[in-house]
Amino acid sequence: MSSIKKSIFTTAIIIEIIFFIMLCIKNPFPNYIIYYIGLFKNLAFAILIFFIISVICYVFEHKKYNKNEGILDENLINPEFDFSLKDNDILYLSTILKQQYPERKEIILLIMQLINKKVINLSSHWDGKSYQYIIEKSANTTYKLNNIEDKIFDYLFKYSDKVNLISKVKEIYSYHNKNTLSLIKQFHTYIDDMKPIKASPLKLIYKILTVIISILCLFLGMCILLITTAIIDFDNSVKIITVFTLLALLCILVAFICTLILKKFNTTYQYNNDSYLWICKNLLFIVTCLIVSFLFPLPYIIQFFIIIIYVFTTLTIMLKYNNHISLSQADIIARNKLIALKNYFKYMDYLKDKEFGNIITYEECIMYGFLFNITIKINKEFDLLQKELYNIVKRESHLYLNLFKEDVL
């Protein structure tokens, strides 16, 4: 599967590059730019060299800190239910599975873990229109809460001992909820204490490269804009303001799209450690943007801004979002057990598997199903609960172009 994906990406990139070259031949630089092409070429080449150095450093980091993971192929792991997973904390399992810090989704996982531990009781009833799912404090429990679970428990039952689960999850996923953001920060601290998160040791190098590239880009940009504004005949100041305002808005739009897409690529790269696919996705994205630039007047100016925005967005990700969750051999074993469990849920026959009811509870099914982003068929009312929870997450994801929807590949 991985080799097929690489072949598809490679083919797409080759086709795009050929198409881009054809567009460049059809739309050559204006005569007034050709005179300065030597200066532009040298500056652009210097920027490219320094950017390639930063990419090489970034790939080197991944190979060093994620060397144990390899390229994960879930299809090679046989379905199996392992009882030892029950002893692990769900935040830990989620972190090693996705190699990402816990976020809003993990709050729901923790609630399900507390229900499974019988610290919280989950009940449902039909109100004539739909099922209502109620959680309440358990009067009889011997389970000792850890620090994070205690904070979740207090958050859930701050105002009442009985809460509507769906309403609470909607509240959790509200981006105006400061309590949720506070819980997520505490999740990150909890994971940091549980296992070492390796920050990039090359940040100083990235900062130096960013400064050098910034100076070169500033000089190149000023040259291009001065030459362009001197040659092009603007009728009045209003036209100048309009052109530069539209250009600024376009830059903001491209910067927004770049940030969304490149962060998504980076998140996937942290998970699968596949440098070739990461480079292919980046090339595919930037060449696509360059091709689209030919739809606008003065495409070479648009291309300059696209490349600069892409370069600085990538450098920002390298500086700000460059923490490695490096798995130990024990973590990799646990992750493979999780994948085996995921395959078990996907392929098992619930009606024929007589032991199923004896080894896992409904609440645990919902917890693992939500962790794996799959639906585990249990019974009507709990199937509907899974659907409700997924719909809440899905609605939030669509608000952000579905780029923040969490994937477990």
C-alpha positions in Angstrom: 0.0 0.0 0.0 2.8 2.4 0.9 4.7 1.7 -2.4 1.5 2.3 -4.4 0.9 5.6 -2.6 4.5 6.7 -3.3 4.1 5.8 -7.0 0.9 7.8 -7.2 2.5 10.9 -5.6 5.6 10.6 -7.7 3.6 10.4 -10.9 1.4 13.3 -9.9 4.5 15.5 -9.1 6.1 14.6 -12.5 2.9 15.5 -14.4 2.6 18.8 -12.4 6.2 19.8 -13.0 5.9 19.2 -16.8 2.7 21.2 -16.9 4.3 24.0 -14.9 7.3 24.1 -17.2 4.9 24.3 -20.2 3.1 27.2 -18.6 6.4 29.0 -17.9 7.4 28.6 -21.6 4.0 29.9 -22.7 4.2 32.8 -20.2 7.8 34.0 -20.2 9.1 36.8 -18.0 8.4 40.3 -19.3 11.4 42.1 -21.0 11.9 44.5 -18.1 12.4 41.6 -15.7 14.8 39.7 -18.0 17.4 42.5 -17.6 17.6 41.7 -13.9 17.2 37.9 -14.2 20.9 37.3 -13.2 20.4 39.1 -9.9 17.1 37.4 -9.2 18.5 34.0 -10.1 21.4 34.3 -7.7 19.2 35.5 -4.8 16.6 32.8 -5.5 19.3 30.1 -5.6 20.8 31.2 -2.3 17.3 31.1 -0.7 16.8 27.6 -2.1 20.1 26.4 -0.8 19.5 27.6 2.8 15.9 26.2 2.7 17.1 22.8 1.5 19.6 22.8 4.4 16.7 23.4 6.8 14.7 20.5 5.2 17.7 18.2 5.5 18.1 19.0 9.2 14.3 18.4 9.7 14.5 15.0 8.0 17.6 14.1 9.9 15.8 14.9 13.2 12.9 12.5 12.3 15.3 9.7 11.4 17.2 10.2 14.6 14.3 10.4 17.1 11.7 8.3 15.4 14.2 5.6 14.2 12.4 2.8 16.1 9.0 3.3 14.5 9.7 2.5 10.9 6.9 2.7 8.4 3.8 1.3 10.0 1.6 -1.0 7.9 -1.5 -1.9 9.9 -2.5 -4.6 7.5 0.5 -6.7 8.6 -0.7 -6.9 12.2 -3.0 -9.8 12.9 -6.3 -9.1 14.8 -6.1 -9.9 18.5 -7.5 -8.8 21.8 -4.9 -8.4 24.5 -6.1 -8.1 28.1 -2.9 -6.3 29.2 -4.2 -3.1 27.4 -6.8 -2.8 30.1 -4.1 -1.8 32.6 -2.9 1.1 30.5 -4.0 4.7 30.9 -6.1 5.9 27.9 -4.1 9.1 27.5 -0.9 7.1 27.2 -2.5 4.7 24.7 -3.8 7.6 22.6 -0.4 9.4 22.6 1.6 6.4 21.5 -1.0 5.4 18.9 -1.1 8.8 17.2 2.3 10.2 18.4 0.5 13.5 19.1 -0.3 15.4 22.2 -3.8 14.7 23.6 -6.5 17.2 22.5 -10.3 17.6 23.0 -11.0 14.1 21.7 -9.0 12.6 24.6 -11.4 14.3 27.1 -14.1 12.1 25.8 -11.8 9.1 26.0 -11.1 9.9 29.7 -14.8 10.2 30.5 -15.3 6.7 28.9 -12.4 5.4 30.9 -14.0 6.6 34.1 -17.3 5.1 33.1 -15.5 1.8 32.4 -13.7 2.0 35.8 -17.2 2.4 37.4 -16.2 5.8 38.8 -19.0 7.3 36.7 -22.3 5.5 36.0 -23.8 5.8 32.5 -27.5 5.3 31.9 -29.8 5.9 29.0 -33.6 6.3 28.6 -36.0 7.0 25.8 -37.8 10.4 26.2 -40.2 9.7 23.4 -38.1 11.4 20.7 -34.5 10.3 21.3 -32.2 8.5 23.7 -30.9 10.6 26.6 -27.5 9.6 28.0 -26.9 10.5 31.7 -23.7 10.3 33.6 -23.6 10.5 37.4 -21.2 10.0 40.3 -20.9 6.4 41.4 -21.6 5.8 45.1 -19.6 2.6 45.2 -16.1 2.7 43.7 -12.7 1.6 44.9 -10.8 3.0 42.0 -8.3 5.8 43.0 -8.3 8.7 40.6 -5.0 10.2 39.4 -4.5 13.9 39.1 -5.9 14.3 35.6 -8.9 12.0 36.2 -9.7 14.0 39.3 -9.7 17.3 37.4 -12.0 15.8 34.7 -14.3 14.4 37.4 -14.5 17.9 39.1 -15.2 19.5 35.7 -18.0 17.2 34.9 -19.8 17.4 38.2 -19.0 20.9 39.3 -22.6 22.0 39.4 -24.5 18.8 39.6 -24.1 15.1 40.4 -26.0 14.1 37.3 -25.1 15.4 33.8 -26.3 14.9 30.3 -23.3 13.4 28.5 -24.1 14.7 25.0 -24.6 18.2 26.2 -21.4 18.1 28.2 -19.4 16.9 25.1 -20.9 19.7 23.0 -19.7 22.1 25.8 -16.2 20.5 25.7 -16.0 21.0 22.0 -16.9 24.6 22.2 -13.8 26.7 21.2 -14.9 29.4 23.6 -14.7 27.0 26.6 -11.6 28.1 28.6 -12.0 25.1 31.0 -11.4 22.8 28.0 -8.2 24.6 27.0 -7.0 24.4 30.6 -7.6 20.7 30.7 -5.7 20.2 27.4 -2.7 22.1 28.8 -2.8 19.8 31.8 -3.0 16.8 29.5 0.2 17.9 27.8 2.0 18.4 31.2 0.7 14.9 32.2 2.2 13.3 29.1 5.5 15.2 29.5 5.8 13.8 33.0 4.8 10.3 31.9 7.4 10.0 29.1 10.0 12.4 27.7 9.0 14.5 24.8 12.1 15.4 22.9 12.2 19.0 21.7 14.2 19.9 18.6 17.9 20.3 19.4 18.4 22.1 16.1 16.1 25.1 16.8 19.1 27.5 16.9 20.2 26.3 13.4 16.6 26.9 12.2 16.6 30.4 13.7 19.9 31.3 12.0 18.7 29.9 8.7 15.4 31.8 9.1 17.3 35.1 9.7 19.5 34.5 6.6 16.5 33.6 4.4 14.5 36.6 5.7 17.3 39.0 4.7 17.6 37.5 1.2 13.8 37.4 0.7 13.4 41.0 1.9 16.1 42.2 -0.6 14.7 40.1 -3.4 11.1 41.2 -2.7 12.1 44.9 -2.6 13.9 44.5 -6.0 10.9 42.8 -7.6 8.4 45.3 -6.3 10.5 48.4 -7.1 11.1 47.2 -10.7 7.5 46.3 -11.2 6.0 49.5 -9.8 8.5 51.6 -11.8 7.7 49.9 -15.1 3.9 49.4 -14.8 1.9 52.5 -15.5 -0.6 53.1 -12.7 -3.2 55.7 -13.6 -3.6 57.0 -10.0 -2.9 56.4 -6.4 -6.2 54.6 -5.9 -5.2 51.9 -8.4 -1.9 51.4 -6.6 -3.7 51.1 -3.2 -6.2 48.7 -4.8 -3.6 46.5 -6.3 -1.5 46.2 -3.2 -4.5 45.7 -1.0 -5.7 42.8 -3.2 -2.1 41.4 -3.1 -2.0 41.6 0.7 -5.4 39.8 1.0 -4.2 37.1 -1.4 -1.0 36.7 0.8 -3.2 36.3 3.9 -5.3 33.7 2.2 -2.3 31.7 1.0 -0.7 32.0 4.4 -3.8 30.6 6.1 -4.1 27.7 3.6 -0.4 27.0 3.9 -0.5 26.8 7.7 -3.5 24.5 7.7 -2.2 22.1 5.1 1.5 22.0 6.1 0.6 21.5 9.8 -1.5 18.5 8.7 1.4 17.1 6.6 3.7 17.6 9.6 1.3 15.8 12.0 1.1 12.8 9.6 4.9 12.9 9.2 5.3 12.7 13.0 3.1 9.6 13.0 4.4 7.6 10.1 8.0 8.9 9.8 7.9 8.6 6.0 10.2 11.3 4.8 9.6 10.5 1.1 5.8 10.9 1.3 6.3 14.1 3.4 8.5 15.7 0.7 6.2 14.5 -2.1 3.1 16.1 -0.4 5.0 19.4 0.1 6.2 19.4 -3.6 2.7 18.6 -4.8 1.3 21.4 -2.7 3.8 24.1 -3.7 3.7 23.2 -7.5 -0.1 23.2 -7.5 0.0 26.7 -6.0 2.5 27.9 -8.6 0.3 26.5 -11.4 -2.7 28.4 -10.0 -0.7 31.6 -9.9 -0.9 31.7 -13.8 -4.6 32.5 -13.4 -3.7 36.0 -12.0 -2.1 39.0 -13.7 1.6 39.4 -13.0 2.0 35.7 -12.1 5.7 36.0 -11.3 4.9 38.3 -8.4 2.2 35.9 -7.1 4.7 33.1 -7.4 7.3 35.0 -5.4 4.8 35.6 -2.6 3.6 32.0 -2.7 7.1 30.6 -2.4 8.1 33.0 0.4 4.9 32.3 2.4 5.5 28.5 1.9 9.1 28.8 3.1 8.3 30.8 6.2 5.3 28.7 7.1 7.5 25.6 6.9 10.3 27.3 9.0 7.7 28.3 11.6 6.5 24.7 11.8 10.1 23.5 12.3 10.6 26.1 15.1 7.2 26.0 16.9 5.7 22.5 16.3 8.8 20.4 16.3 8.6 18.1 19.3 9.2 14.4 18.8 7.3 11.8 20.7 9.9 9.2 20.4 8.7 5.7 21.2 10.6 3.1 23.2 10.5 -0.5 22.3 7.9 -1.1 25.0 5.8 1.7 23.5 6.0 0.2 20.1 4.8 -3.2 21.4 1.9 -1.4 23.1 1.1 0.4 19.9 1.1 -2.8 17.9 -1.3 -4.3 20.4 -3.6 -1.4 19.9 -3.5 -1.9 16.1 -4.2 -5.6 16.6 -7.2 -4.6 18.8 -8.4 -2.2 16.2 -8.2 -4.9 13.5 -10.0 -7.3 15.9 -12.9 -4.9 16.2 -13.0 -4.3 12.5 -13.1 -7.9 11.4 -14.6 -9.9 14.2 -18.1 -11.5 14.0 -19.9 -10.2 17.1 -22.8 -12.7 16.8 -20.5 -15.8 16.5 -17.9 -14.7 19.0 -19.3 -16.1 22.2 -16.5 -14.8 24.4 -16.9 -11.2 23.3 -19.4 -10.3 26.1 -17.1 -11.8 28.7 -13.9 -9.9 27.9 -15.1 -6.3 27.2 -17.9 -4.0 28.4 -20.2 -1.8 26.3 -18.4 1.3 27.8 -15.0 -0.1 26.9 -16.2 -0.8 23.3 -17.2 2.9 23.0 -13.9 4.0 24.5 -11.8 1.9 22.1 -14.1 2.7 19.1 -13.7 6.4 19.7 -9.9 6.0 20.1 -9.7 4.1 16.8 -12.3 6.3 15.0 -14.4 3.2 14.2 -17.9 2.2 15.1 -18.2 -1.0 17.2 -21.6 -2.6 16.9 -23.0 -3.4 20.4 -26.7 -2.6 20.8 -29.1 0.1 19.5 -28.9 2.6 22.2 -25.1 2.5 22.6 -24.6 2.5 18.8 -26.6 5.7 18.8 -24.3 7.1 21.5 -21.2 6.4 19.4 -22.9 8.1 16.5 -23.8 11.2 18.6 -20.2 11.5 19.8 -18.8 11.2 16.3 -21.2 13.7 14.9 -20.1 16.4 17.4 -16.5 15.9 16.5 -17.3 15.8 12.8 -19.2 19.1 13.0 -16.3 20.8 14.7 -13.9 19.4 12.1 -15.9 20.7 9.2 -15.7 24.2 10.6 -12.0 24.1 9.9 -12.1 22.6 6.4 -11.9 19.1 7.9 -8.1 19.5 8.2 -8.1 19.1 11.9 -10.1 15.9 11.9 -7.9 13.3 13.7 -6.9 10.3 11.5 -5.5 7.0 12.6 -4.1 5.5 9.4 
